Amino acid sequence: MTTIRIALAQINPKMGDFAGNTAKIIHYIEQAKSQGADIVALPELAITGYPPEDLLLKPQFIAANLRALDEIINASHDITTIIGFVDRTTDIHNAAAVIHNGELKGVYHKTYLPNYGVFDDYRYFKAGETAPIFQLGDVLIGVNICEDIWYPGGPTQVQALAGAQIIINISASPYHSAKGGDRERMLATRAEDNAVALAYVNLVGGQDELVFDGDSLIFDEHGRLIARGKVFEEDLLIADINTEKVFRERLHDPRRRQERIDVASEGMRAEKIVLAETYATKSREKMQPGIAPRLPQAEEVYKALVLGTRDYVRKNGFERVVIGLSGGVDSAIVACIAADALGADKVRCVFMPTRYSSNESARDAESLARNLGVHYDVIAIEDTFKQYLEMLAPVFAGTAMGVAEENIQARIRGNILMALSNKFGALVLSTGNKSESSVGYCTLYGDMCGGLTVIKDVPKLLVYELCQYVNSRDGKEVIPDYIITRPPSAELRDNQKDQDSLPPYEILDAILEMYVEQDMSIDAMIAEGFAEETVRWVVRTVDINEYKRRQAAPGIKITTRAFGRDRRMPITNVYRG
């Protein structure tokens, strides 16, 4: 047998839905069989969903996952299935089951357990100590999990040097902007350096703050891409791999003979497990694998936000959402994302004017809602605002109008949105962006209220790019041009502009990226040419608003370092480094 057909099923599981996940997995196994696949691989922890977090501390959760595995084993006749699950020995392991013809033949335990960024594998799992290879006729296959492939050495190298011609990595690799290209280059390097064909299958879908992009990949022994799965969609990626070519390539690479000696001293064992001594290739026509295109940044981020919103809303049992429209870019792009994610008929938008709301905001909010085809309400809050001011007048006597009065308006709007949520069972989508939440330019219990902050990790300048992408994609002015071109304003006082309180977003976003995502020092940022006063103001304002962000709704991660799971800072903190 020189050609083996591999199917990669990038699926969207639902956390803890063992019946639903198992049915989906078996469906894809059957699909792979119908396409003549010899092997079907599914993502890391596909049975449970990823990341399970403290569900892993419940013994009954582990047991339910093992019962689901038994069902999958029974469904895996006439094919080899590789599936992520939680294994239980004297401890628990992030594991890959290798099933052949209805029988569990072996299990691989993840070796490298990440404990950085959004990852907590080391909190829950025991690391594996072996790197088995699996024999299917005359083909040797190495199986490993996610983080294991990111290291030049480790399981991949050990398995390749032990004779594996194919490495299959099952993964749950969360998305952030531009990660797909970096990941593809890394995997191509692993394939070429180890002279192996490499198949990488990734999870797809939204789980709380995280989005998994799919983007499964298959490379030949030279590191050349031969198949790429769709992004942000379930997909079954299939390709034929010629192992004879792998063998020929290795005959011309003398480095492997010396490397085998070096790796043998590291102590990781590469035991062989036989799936089948002999294996006859299935009768089938030659497969032309697909290579899905890479997306431009704005389109990629937009689709990530659509998928993350759809899955967060639906997987948590909601069908509808409600959004406060202001006539600005943030609420505009959130409304577009919601309509694309759920359908316009599932989106309710509300404009809530006061004395400070401009005629242009009213006009543009209505135009946007009409363009999207969403339900639209106008609920004026001026009378309510007056009542608050009258009620507080004795206490506020002798003070000037200021932030307190501005925030009253935002909190009235938050109350109305939550009332609509309670009445109609619609989840409130809050509309704050990363730039504003970084420096606390938002109202606690006001515009911050909601169940999901869709663009929480999207810098303001990128919000504008997303708006332009929507209009360009649709070939028309879905978002009224004035929303995009007008100076941004919260409209909580006369003639208010964001830049009255904040540095220009071109400067603010650049400093925030350096400070929040790169942890650059004040001196280093000043050395980049930014004014010392501005840098110190941004750093101080980011730090003192940690308490606000802790109380915000979760938001979808799209940058390399999001607030919350990624960036964990103490609230009580005077260090300004």
NUPARO-636449 format. One record per residue (C-alpha): residue in three letters; x, z negated, y negated. Coordinates in steps of 0.1 Angstrom, whole numbers, plus 5000, padded with zeros to 4 digits. Layout:
# NUPARO-636449
ALAXZY;...
//
This chain:
# NUPARO-636449
MET500050005000;THR501650114967;THR498650104944;ILE496549804938;ARG493449794916;ILE493049484894;ALA489849394875;LEU490049154846;ALA486648994838;GLN486748844803;ILE483548644802;ASN481848414777;PRO480948084796;LYS478847804782;MET480447464783;GLY479247254813;ASP476647514823;PHE477747524859;ALA474747724872;GLY474847974844;ASN478648014845;THR478648054883;ALA475948324882;LYS477948504855;ILE481148484875;ILE479548604907;HIS477948894887;TYR481349004876;ILE482848974910;GLU480149204923;GLN480849444894;ALA484549444903;LYS483749514940;SER481549814930;GLN484549954910;GLY486749934941;ALA488949654928;ASP491249474952;ILE491649174929;VAL489349034902;ALA490748774878;LEU488648554855;PRO489848324826;GLU491247974825;LEU488647704832;ALA486047974834;ILE483847754857;THR483647464832;GLY484147634798;TYR487147564776;PRO488147324762;PRO486147054781;GLU487746774762;ASP486546424773;LEU484046574798;LEU487146574819;LEU486946194820;LYS483646204838;PRO484146214877;GLN480746374881;PHE481846664858;ILE484846734880;ALA482646714912;ALA480146964897;ASN482947204889;LEU484147184925;ARG480647254939;ALA480547564917;LEU483847674931;ASP482447654966;GLU479647894956;ILE482248134941;ILE484348114973;ASN481348214994;ALA480648504971;SER484248644972;HIS484048855004;ASP485949185005;ILE487949104974;THR490548864961;THR489248644933;ILE491448434909;ILE489348194889;GLY490147894865;PHE488747554875;VAL489647184874;ASP491347084906;ARG491246724919;THR494146574939;THR495346224931;ASP494946334895;ILE493246644879;HIS494846974871;ASN494147284850;ALA494147514880;ALA493647864893;ALA491947914926;VAL493148214947;ILE490348324970;HIS490648594996;ASN487748735016;GLY485548425013;GLU488348165018;LEU490247954994;LYS493848045002;GLY495847864975;VAL495747684942;TYR498147714912;HIS498447424888;LYS499247494852;THR502847394845;TYR503147394807;LEU500547164792;PRO500247224754;ASN499846934731;TYR499847084697;GLY497447254672;VAL493947264689;PHE495347194724;ASP495046864743;ASP495946964778;TYR498546694782;ARG495946434774;TYR493946524805;PHE495946704831;LYS498946654854;ALA501446934853;GLY502147154883;GLU505447154900;THR505447474920;ALA505147844913;PRO503548004944;ILE503448374950;PHE500648534971;GLN501148804996;LEU498449074999;GLY499749325025;ASP503149445011;VAL502349324975;LEU503548994961;ILE501548844933;GLY502348564909;VAL499548364893;ASN499948134863;ILE497848004834;CYS497848064797;GLU500747864781;ASP502947924812;ILE503448294801;TRP504548204765;TYR507948074777;PRO510748314787;GLY511548104818;GLY509247884838;PRO506648014863;THR506648374853;GLN510448414858;VAL510548214890;GLN507748414905;ALA509248744895;LEU512648654909;ALA510948534941;GLY509648894946;ALA506348904927;GLN505749264916;ILE502549164897;ILE501948864875;ILE498348764867;ASN497948524839;ILE494448374833;SER494048234798;ALA491848064772;SER493848164741;PRO491948084709;TYR491748334681;HIS493348334647;SER493948624624;ALA496648864637;LYS497248664668;GLY496348954691;GLY499249164680;ASP501748874684;ARG500348804718;GLU500549164729;ARG504249184718;MET505048864737;LEU503348984769;ALA505049324767;THR508449144765;ARG507548924795;ALA506749234816;GLU509849424806;ASP512249124809;ASN510949044844;ALA510349404856;VAL506849314866;ALA503449464861;LEU501549204841;ALA497749144839;TYR496448904813;VAL492748804812;ASN491448594782;LEU488248404776;VAL485748544750;GLY483148354730;GLY482648064706;GLN483147704715;ASP482547464686;GLU485247554660;LEU487147784683;VAL486548154690;PHE488148334719;ASP488748704713;GLY489048844748;ASP491549124742;SER492749124779;LEU495849334786;ILE497649504814;PHE501249624812;ASP503549824835;GLU507049714845;HIS508549864813;GLY506249654791;ARG504149954783;LEU500449894776;ILE498250064801;ALA494949884794;ARG493349674767;GLY489949504767;LYS487449484740;VAL487649214713;PHE484848964708;GLU482849104737;GLU482549054774;ASP484349324793;LEU485549424827;LEU488949584823;ILE490249774853;ALA493549944860;ASP495550074890;ILE499049934894;ASN501750124913;THR504049854929;GLU506450124942;LYS507450184905;VAL508149814901;PHE510449814931;ARG512350124918;GLU512749964884;ARG514249654900;LEU516849854920;HIS518249964887;ASP518449614872;PRO521449414885;ARG520649114862;ARG518048994887;ARG520648904913;GLN522448664891;GLU519248524875;ARG518048424909;ILE520948194913;ASP520448044878;VAL516747984883;ALA517247824917;SER519047534901;GLU516047444879;GLY514047294907;MET510747484905;ARG509747604939;ALA508347954946;GLU506547904979;LYS504848204995;ILE501148195005;VAL499748465027;LEU496448615017;ALA496648895042;GLU499549015063;THR498149365062;TYR495849515036;ALA494249855035;THR493650005001;LYS489950074994;SER488750424992;ARG488250514955;GLU488850774928;LYS491750734904;MET490950494876;GLN491450594839;PRO491850254822;GLY490550204787;ILE492650094757;ALA490349934731;PRO491449984695;ARG493049714673;LEU490949624643;PRO491949594606;GLN492149234595;ALA488949214576;GLU486849364604;GLU488649144630;VAL487948824610;TYR484348924603;LYS483648994640;ALA485248664649;LEU482948484624;VAL479848664638;LEU480648574674;GLY481548214665;THR478248174645;ARG476148334672;ASP477548124700;TYR477547794680;VAL473847844670;ARG472547974703;LYS474647754727;ASN473447454708;GLY469847544713;PHE468847684679;GLU467248024673;ARG467048024635;VAL469247934605;VAL468647854569;ILE471047924540;GLY471047834504;LEU471748144483;SER473548094450;GLY474148454439;GLY477848414447;VAL480148564473;ASP480348264496;SER476648244504;ALA476348624504;ILE478948674531;VAL477448384552;ALA474048544550;CYS475548874561;ILE477348714590;ALA474148524600;ALA472048834600;ASP474549024621;ALA474948734645;LEU471348644650;GLY469148924636;ALA467648934601;ASP464348784614;LYS466148464624;VAL467648404589;ARG465848224561;CYS467548224526;VAL466548004497;PHE467448034460;MET467047704442;PRO467447754404;THR467947504376;ARG468447544339;TYR472047654346;SER471147934370;SER471748274355;ASN469248554356;GLU471948764372;SER472248504401;ALA468448524406;ARG468548904406;ASP471448934429;ALA470248674454;GLU466948844457;SER468649194461;LEU470949064488;ALA468048914508;ARG466049234504;ASN469049444515;LEU469549224546;GLY465849204554;VAL465848824557;HIS463148584548;TYR463548474512;ASP462148184492;VAL462648064457;ILE462247684452;ALA462847584417;ILE464447234414;GLU464547194376;ASP461646954376;THR463246744403;PHE466546754384;LYS464746624353;GLN463146344372;TYR466546234385;LEU468046234350;GLU465046034337;MET465345784365;LEU469045734360;ALA468945744322;PRO468945364318;VAL471945324340;PHE473745634326;ALA473045534290;GLY476045584267;THR477845824291;ALA478446194287;MET476946454311;GLY479546524337;VAL480246564374;ALA477646304384;GLU474846514369;GLU476346834383;ASN476346694418;ILE472746574416;GLN471746944416;ALA473847014447;ARG472346714465;ILE468846814456;ARG469547154472;GLY470946984502;ASN467846774507;ILE465647084505;LEU467747274530;MET467546984554;ALA463846954549;LEU463447324559;SER465647264588;ASN463546974600;LYS460247154594;PHE461147484611;GLY463847384635;ALA466447604618;LEU470147504616;VAL471547484581;LEU474647704576;SER476747564547;THR478747804527;GLY481947644515;ASN485247824519;LYS488747694527;SER490147714492;GLU487347494478;SER487247244506;SER491047214505;VAL490847074470;GLY487446904472;TYR485647154450;CYS482347084468;THR479746814468;LEU479546554496;TYR475946534509;GLY475146844487;ASP476447194494;MET478547044522;CYS475446954543;GLY474647154573;GLY475347204610;LEU478047474607;THR480247574578;VAL480747944587;ILE483648024563;LYS485247674563;ASP488647824573;VAL488348144552;PRO490348144519;LYS488548264488;LEU490448594485;LEU489648684521;VAL485948614513;TYR486148894488;GLU487749124513;LEU484949044538;CYS482349134512;GLN484049464505;TYR484349524543;VAL480549484547;ASN479749724520;SER482249974532;ARG481149944568;ASP477550014559;GLY478250284534;LYS476050114508;GLU475849814485;VAL474549554509;ILE476149284487;PRO475349364451;ASP478549474433;TYR478049214405;ILE478248934431;ILE481749054440;THR483049134405;ARG481548844384;PRO483848544377;PRO482948284404;SER480847984392;ALA479047694407;GLU476447714378;LEU476147334376;ARG476647334338;ASP476547574309;ASN479047864311;GLN480847704341;LYS483647894358;ASP485647794389;GLN488847864369;ASP487847584344;SER488647334372;LEU490947534396;PRO494047754393;PRO493348124397;TYR492548184434;GLU495548424437;ILE497748124429;LEU495647854447;ASP495348044480;ALA499148114480;ILE500047744474;LEU497447634500;GLU498847864526;MET502347724520;TYR501247364520;VAL498447344545;GLU499647604571;GLN503447584567;ASP503947224555;MET506347334528;SER507547064504;ILE506747054467;ASP510347154458;ALA510247454482;MET506947574467;ILE508347534432;ALA511347734443;GLU508948014453;GLY508148054416;PHE504947844412;ALA504547604383;GLU505547244391;GLU502347104375;THR500147334395;VAL501847264428;ARG501746894423;TRP498046914413;VAL497147114445;VAL499146884468;ARG497546574454;THR494046714454;VAL494346834490;ASP495546494501;ILE492946284483;ASN490046494496;GLU490746434533;TYR487846184534;LYS485446464523;ARG486646714549;ARG486246454576;GLN482546444568;ALA482046824566;ALA480247024593;PRO482547204618;GLY483747544609;ILE485147844627;LYS488947864629;ILE490448194618;THR493748094603;THR496847964620;ARG496047604609;ALA492547494602;PHE491447154589;GLY490246914616;ARG491546994651;ASP494647174639;ARG495646964609;ARG495246594614;MET496146384584;PRO495446014576;ILE492745954550;THR494545654536;ASN497845804525;VAL499945794494;TYR502846014505;ARG503146334484;GLY506446474499;
//
